[in-house]
Amino acid sequence: MERDGLGRVGIWTFAFDGRPAGRVREAAAEIEELGYGAIWFGEAFGRDTVGQAWLLLGATRRIAVASGIANVAFRDPIAMAGAARTLGEAFPGRYLLGLGGHRVGDPGELDGYAMPPVGRPVPMMRAYLDAMDAVPRHSPDADPVPRRVLAALGPKMLELAAERTWGAHPYFVPVEHTVRARKIMGPDAFLGVEQAVVLDTDAARAREVARAHVGGYVQAAEHQRASVRRLGYGDDDMTGGPGGGPSDRLVDAIVAHGDVDAIRKRVQEHLDAGADHVCVQVLTEDPAALPLEQWRELAPALL
């Protein structure tokens, strides 16, 4: 997959998980027709990343499909390597494998499900990549071999992403993180940044949606709290806002909101800061809804 194969702007969404497969196929085909360069999707307890990728790739003809990310705690490296090889062979040049996994220490919990620890992030990810690379090949090789990126936030993981993979896919980051990431990884590594947006000119209403999104991450995810702390956001920014939620300063840094021009400006700021690609996650009052109307409205301005 050439770097330009993703274009400058893609779509990032969790909303496919709650929709029937037929509706997902229709939405993917429309995203492709709108001209976006890539479809990124997360992995939690909906469809697994391999099945979701196959569903999206099979419903489209040209667009890149990227896992953002495939959780390394959910499958053994041999299973991940075989799945990536198969997707790459079946859909040449269109699949991008994003890998991540941030749990350390004691077992944690995700949506009420007890999750085992995966070890310290950087050594764990290095070992996972080593294991994937060592998997024997008994099926046809993909041509080209699918690219891999890491869900990297901190300096050491960004360095590993540049050293061992095509690059990094930072999630839940402001523009200042993009500046730092590019400096750490150097000029050649791919940098594909997720940017959450609320397309609503009513600032109070938009911030309400954005605050719920930001609050969910800083309350439940230690790695995201550590990430924003590295960028100068303190405890007051995470819990000192309205109702004990995140501050307007943090909300506005993580989530762009306003009209189409405001969203376009934030995307351009990431590109100017060194991002190769920005995948836009549209937030709405209903997180499970497919934001088709917003994807349609944004396309002419972003592409």
Backbone hydrogen bonds, N-H to C=O, Kabsch-Sander energy under -0.5 kcal/mol:
donor,donor_aa,acceptor,acceptor_aa,energy
5,G,2,E,-1.7
6,L,3,R,-1.5
7,G,4,D,-1.1
10,G,278,V,-2.2
11,I,38,A,-2.7
12,W,280,V,-2.3
13,T,40,W,-1.8
17,D,14,F,-1.3
18,G,15,A,-0.7
19,R,16,F,-1.8
24,V,20,P,-2.0
25,R,21,A,-2.4
26,E,22,G,-1.9
27,A,23,R,-2.4
28,A,24,V,-2.8
29,A,25,R,-2.3
30,E,26,E,-1.9
31,I,27,A,-2.5
32,E,28,A,-2.2
33,E,29,A,-2.1
34,L,30,E,-2.2
35,G,31,I,-0.7
35,G,32,E,-1.2
36,Y,31,I,-1.4
37,G,9,V,-2.7
39,I,64,A,-2.2
40,W,11,I,-3.5
40,W,38,A,-0.5
41,F,66,A,-1.6
42,G,13,T,-1.0
52,Q,48,D,-2.6
53,A,49,T,-2.1
54,W,50,V,-2.3
55,L,51,G,-2.3
56,L,52,Q,-2.3
57,L,53,A,-2.9
58,G,54,W,-2.4
59,A,55,L,-0.9
60,T,56,L,-0.5
60,T,57,L,-0.9
64,A,37,G,-1.6
65,V,94,R,-3.0
66,A,39,I,-3.0
67,S,96,L,-2.1
68,G,41,F,-3.5
70,A,98,G,-3.5
71,N,69,I,-0.6
72,V,100,G,-3.1
74,F,71,N,-1.8
79,A,76,D,-0.6
80,M,76,D,-2.1
81,A,77,P,-2.8
82,G,78,I,-2.0
83,A,79,A,-2.2
84,A,80,M,-2.5
85,R,81,A,-2.2
86,T,82,G,-2.1
87,L,83,A,-2.6
88,G,84,A,-2.5
89,E,85,R,-2.0
90,A,86,T,-2.5
91,F,87,L,-2.2
93,G,144,P,-0.5
94,R,91,F,-2.0
95,Y,91,F,-0.5
96,L,65,V,-2.4
97,L,147,R,-2.6
98,G,96,L,-0.7
99,L,149,V,-2.6
100,G,70,A,-1.8
108,G,115,M,-1.5
110,L,113,Y,-2.6
113,Y,110,L,-1.8
114,A,112,G,-0.5
115,M,108,G,-3.0
118,V,103,R,-1.2
124,M,120,R,-2.4
125,M,121,P,-2.6
126,R,122,V,-2.5
127,A,123,P,-2.3
128,Y,124,M,-2.1
129,L,125,M,-2.4
130,D,126,R,-2.3
131,A,127,A,-2.4
132,M,128,Y,-2.4
133,D,129,L,-2.4
134,A,130,D,-1.3
135,V,132,M,-1.2
138,H,136,P,-0.6
147,R,95,Y,-0.6
149,V,97,L,-2.3
150,L,167,G,-2.0
151,A,99,L,-2.6
152,A,150,L,-1.7
158,L,154,G,-2.3
159,E,155,P,-2.3
160,L,156,K,-2.1
161,A,157,M,-2.5
162,A,158,L,-2.0
163,E,159,E,-2.0
164,R,160,L,-3.0
165,T,161,A,-1.8
166,W,148,R,-2.6
167,G,148,R,-0.7
168,A,190,F,-2.4
169,H,150,L,-2.9
173,V,194,E,-0.6
177,H,174,P,-1.0
178,T,174,P,-1.0
179,V,175,V,-1.8
180,R,176,E,-1.7
181,A,177,H,-3.1
182,R,178,T,-2.2
183,K,179,V,-1.6
184,I,180,R,-2.4
185,M,181,A,-2.7
186,G,182,R,-1.7
190,F,166,W,-2.8
192,G,168,A,-2.6
193,V,191,L,-0.6
193,V,277,H,-2.4
194,E,170,P,-2.5
195,Q,279,C,-2.5
196,A,254,I,-0.7
197,V,281,Q,-2.7
198,V,256,A,-2.3
200,D,198,V,-1.5
200,D,258,G,-0.8
203,A,201,T,-1.0
206,A,202,D,-2.9
207,R,203,A,-2.7
208,E,204,A,-1.6
209,V,205,R,-1.6
210,A,206,A,-2.6
211,R,207,R,-3.4
212,A,208,E,-1.5
213,H,209,V,-1.6
214,V,210,A,-2.7
215,G,211,R,-3.0
216,G,212,A,-1.8
217,Y,213,H,-1.2
218,V,214,V,-2.4
219,Q,215,G,-1.9
220,A,216,G,-1.3
221,A,217,Y,-2.5
222,E,220,A,-0.6
224,Q,221,A,-0.6
225,R,221,A,-1.9
226,A,222,E,-2.8
227,S,223,H,-1.6
228,V,224,Q,-2.3
229,R,225,R,-2.1
230,R,226,A,-2.0
231,L,227,S,-0.7
232,G,229,R,-2.1
233,Y,228,V,-2.3
234,G,232,G,-0.6
237,D,234,G,-0.7
238,M,234,G,-1.0
239,T,235,D,-2.5
240,G,236,D,-2.0
241,G,245,G,-3.1
244,G,241,G,-1.9
245,G,242,P,-1.5
247,S,237,D,-2.7
251,V,247,S,-2.6
252,D,248,D,-3.0
253,A,249,R,-1.3
254,I,250,L,-2.1
255,V,251,V,-2.8
256,A,196,A,-2.3
256,A,254,I,-0.5
258,G,198,V,-1.7
263,I,259,D,-1.8
264,R,260,V,-2.7
265,K,261,D,-2.2
266,R,262,A,-1.8
267,V,263,I,-2.3
268,Q,264,R,-2.4
269,E,265,K,-2.0
270,H,266,R,-1.8
271,L,267,V,-2.0
272,D,268,Q,-3.0
273,A,269,E,-1.6
274,G,270,H,-0.5
274,G,271,L,-1.1
275,A,270,H,-2.5
276,D,191,L,-2.4
277,H,191,L,-1.6
278,V,8,R,-2.6
279,C,193,V,-2.7
280,V,10,G,-2.7
280,V,278,V,-0.6
281,Q,195,Q,-2.5
282,V,280,V,-0.7
283,L,197,V,-3.2
289,A,286,D,-1.8
292,L,290,L,-2.0
295,W,291,P,-2.4
296,R,292,L,-2.5
297,E,293,E,-2.1
298,L,294,Q,-2.5
299,A,295,W,-1.6
301,A,298,L,-0.9
302,L,298,L,-2.0
303,L,299,A,-2.1
